[in-house]
Amino acid sequence: MAFENIHAAVVGCGRWGMNHVKTAYSLLGPRLKYACDAFPSAEEKVKAVGDISFTTNLDDVLSDATINAVIIATPAETHYEVALRCLKAGKNVLVEKPITLVSEEAAELHTVAVQNNLKLMVGHVLLYHPAIIKIKEDLNSGRLGKLQYIYCNRLNLGTVRSEENILWSFAPHDISIIQYLTESNPESIEAFGARFLQRNIEDSTITYLNYPDNVHAHIFVSWLHPFKEQRLVVIGDKGMYSFEDTLKEGKLKFYPKGFTNVNGELQKFDGEFEVVQTEAKQPLTEEQMHFYNSILNNTKPLTDGLHALEVLKILEEAGKKTQR
């Protein structure tokens, strides 16, 4: 089997953690040795997935020398402590986003991983979505031409959180995509936020990112919105992509639209859009497979600690701006 030398544990068995448990069990079977959660009541959910040992004690995972891959899906405020303990115990780590809540802690995790020749990967799962991969391929091939701007809308009604605002809850996905597509860091960041439901928690934010070579991006996120929308638009000077993940069909569309300069005059070209078909792969499955392969082949994960640190620094700077 492809991952016969991977022996894994999932730490954190909440809603998303259980998705990791189910995915890992489908890929590894009994080599998913442990599921760990602070609440004993999670054991019933774990046992419904398969024959997986359940524990409430992280030390059971850390002391098992056969485990070489740990997936961390605990609350964000615990990521640093749990990931650090796993790395120091010699375990390769896939930790859910955000990597930590403080960039200095993320930098330390990256350093510890490098010093111990371990993989540190972060769950920016949309970078493993076939549609995002296709957009990236067409940027690299020149089909889109020169990248001009990107915008992302991630909107819904609830679930409202009290431990983090909408920026930290929704925007990491989109920041990671923009970083992946631009392959650079923003030269300037501006952000605005509004609070309606709770005194110190932003319910809606707009973030503006200006990148080198006149590339611009903005991100609109809200959990106070009448309908669900997850839309990414990528504009180049030869064409445009729209990716709407909430649609059942036709999620990814290419538009041969834009303007061209003819003898000093701008002329519009406006062709019919094309629905672009991609492979029906599950991003979470692709993400876990990428993690396991990076361990087996000693390759750098796409969403490694440095990538996660860049995303976190942008979040921190934008967060400061929204709290003015």
N, C-alpha and C positions, 0 to 999 in steps of 0.2 A: 504493500500500500504506500501511497505517496508520502504520508506523514508518519510512518511507523516509528521514527526516532523522536517524535514529539510527544511529550507527556506533560499535560497541561492542568491548570486550575483556573477557575473563574472566581474572583473575589467581588462580592456584591451581587445579590440576587433580586434586585428590584425589577421594574418593568423592562428596562433596557438590558440589565444584567441577565435576565432570563432569556432574552433574545440571543445573547452571547452563549449562554449555556446550551440552548437548542442548536445553535449553529456549530459550536465546538463539538457537541456530541455527534452531529451528523457527519462531521469531517473526521473525528478521531475515535468515535465509539468509546470503548473502555479506557482508552488512553487519556480521556478527560477524567483525571483521577479524583479531583475534588471540586466541589462548589462550596464556597465559604460565605457566610452572611452572619451579621451580628444578631439577627432575629431567628430563633429556633423555628418559628412558624414557616420559614422559607423552605424547610426540608421537604414538606409535602409537594410543593411545586417542582422541586428538583427531582424527586423520586418519580414524579409523573413523566419526566423526560426519559429517564433510563437508569441503569444501575451505576449511579455516581455517588461516591462517598460524600456525605455532607458534614460540615463542621462549623462551629461558631468561633473557632480559635485559629487565627492566622498562623500561629506557630506550627500547626499541623502541616500546613502547606510549606512553610519555610524550611522545616526540618526534613522534608522528604527530598533526598538527594536526587531522586529520579526525575523530579519535575524541572523542566527547563523552559517552560513558557507559562507566564501568569497574565491573565486578562483582568484588569481592574475596572470595575464599574460601580464603585462606591460613590457616595456624595462628593461633589467637587472639592469641598473643604478638607477632605481626608486624602485626596490623591497624593499629595507630597509625601506624607508620612508613610502611607502604604507602599507607594512605589519605591521610596528610598529603602525601606526594609527589604523589599523583594530584591532590589538590585544588590544590596549589600550581602544578601544570602545567595548571590550567584544566579539569580533568575532573570531571563529575558522578559521584558515587560511590554505589554500593550495596555495603555491607560486611556480611558475615555477622555474626551475633551470637556473642559479645558484641562491642559496638562496639570496646572496648579492655578492658584489664584494670585500668585505673586511671581514676577518674572525672575527674581533672584533665586527662588526655589526651583524653577524650571531649569535655569542655567546649571544649578548644582546637580540636578538629576542627570542632565546631559553629560556633565563632567564625570560623574560616578560611572555612568554606563560606558563611556569611552575608556576610562581608566581600567575597567574590568572586562573590556572586550565583549560587552553585552549589547543586545539590541534594545533600544528604547523607542517605541513607536506610539503614536497618538491616534485616537479614533476619529480622525476627520474623514468620516465614512463616504462623503460625497465625492471625494477624489478617486474612489474606486467604482463610481457609477459609470456604466458604459457611455452615457450621453456626455458626461464631462470629459471622459477620455477622448471621445470623438471630436469634441470642440477643440481640445488641445492638439490633436493630430492635424486638424485642418488649419489651425493657427501656424503650426510648424511647417506644414506643406505649402503655405502661401495662399490657400484658397480664400481665406478671409482678407488677405492683404495686410496692410499695416494696422495693428490694433489701435483703436481710437478711444473707445470707452466701454465700460461694463456697468450694468446696474442690476441689483438684486432686490426683490421684494419677498419677504418671508412674513406672512400675515395670517392671523387666525384669531378666534375668540377663545382665550384661555389656552392652556391651564396657567393661571396666575401663580407665581412663586413669591415667597416672602424672603428667601435667602439670597436671591440674585435678581437683577433687573432683566428687562427684555434684551438688552444689548448682550449681556453675558450668556443668556439662555439661547438666543437664536442666531446672533451674528457670527459666532465662530465658524459655522459652516461656510458662510459666504466669504468671510475674510480668507479662509484657507483656500477656497476656489480662486479668488482673485490673485492671491499670492502665487498659486500654481500656474495660472494663465499668464501672469505678467513676468514671472521669474525675477522679480525685483522687490524692493521695499519702498513704501511711499515716502515722498519728499516732504509732504505736509499732510496733516490730518485735521479735519474739523468735524464736529459732531454737535447735535442738538437733541435734547430729550424733553419729554413731558410726562408729568405725574398726575394721574387722575384717581386711582383706586387706593393707593397707599402713599403715605407721606414722603418716604425717602426712596421709593422704588419706581424707576422709569417704566412706563407702560408702552411707550412708543419712542423710537429714536431714528434719526437720520444721520448717517455718517458719510462724509466726503473724503475720498482718498485721491491725492494727486501723485502720480508716478512719473519717473523719468521719461523723456522722449514724448512729452505731451499726451500721456495716457491718463485717463481719469476714470473714477469709479464712485458709485454711491450705493449705499445699503439702507433700505427702509425696512424696519422690523417693528411689529406690533402684536400684542396679544389682546388688543381691544379693537377688533375689526369684524365687520359683519359676515365675511366669508373667508374661506381658506385660500390662500394664494402662495405658491412657491414658484417664483419666476426668475430666471436668469436670462439677461439679454447681453450679447457680446457683439459689439460693432467694430467692423474693420472697414477699410476703404474699398474693398472689393465685394463684400457681402456681410451678412448679419445672421446670427444664430439666436433663436429663442428656445429656451428649455423650460417647460412647465410640468413639474413633477406631479402635480395634482390631477392632471388629465389621465383618463384611462387609455386613450389612444392618441397618437400624433404628438407625443410629448416634445420631440425635438424637431425643429423646423429650420431650414436654411432659406434665407431670403437673398436673392441676387439683386440687392438694392443699394443705392448710394449715389454719389456724385463723382463725375470725372471732369478734369480740366481740359477743355478743348480750345486751343488758341487763346488762352487767357480767360475763357468763360466757363463757368460751372454749368454742366449739363447733367440732368438726372437720368439714371438708369433704374428701371423698376420692373424686374421680372417676377414671374409667379413663384410663390414659395414651394419648396420641396419638403415633404415629410421624410426625415432621415431615419431609417430603421437601424436599431442597434441590437446587439445580442441580449437575450432575456436573462441576464445574470443578476444575482442578488448582491448589492454592494457590500453588505456585512459579510457574506461568504467570501467575496473577493478580498476584502480587507483582512480577514483571518488567514486566508491562504497566503496572502502577501507576507504577513507576519511570520508564519511558519516557514515559508520558503527563505525569508531573509535569515532566519536562524540556521537552517540546513545548509544554505549556500554561502553564508557569511557575506551577505550583500546589504547595502544601505537601504533601509525602508524609505519609501516615498515620503511618508509623513513622520519623519524622524524627530528627534528632540529639538534640533535647530529650527526646523520648519514650525514646530509647535511654539517655540520661543518667540519667533517672529510674529506669529498670530497673537500671542499673549501680549506682546509689547504694544501692538496696534490696539488691542482691546483696552489695555490700561490707559493709553493716551486718549482714546475716544471716550472712555469712561470719565476721565477728568473733565473733558469738555462738556459732557452732558449734565454734569452736576453743578454747573455754574449757576 
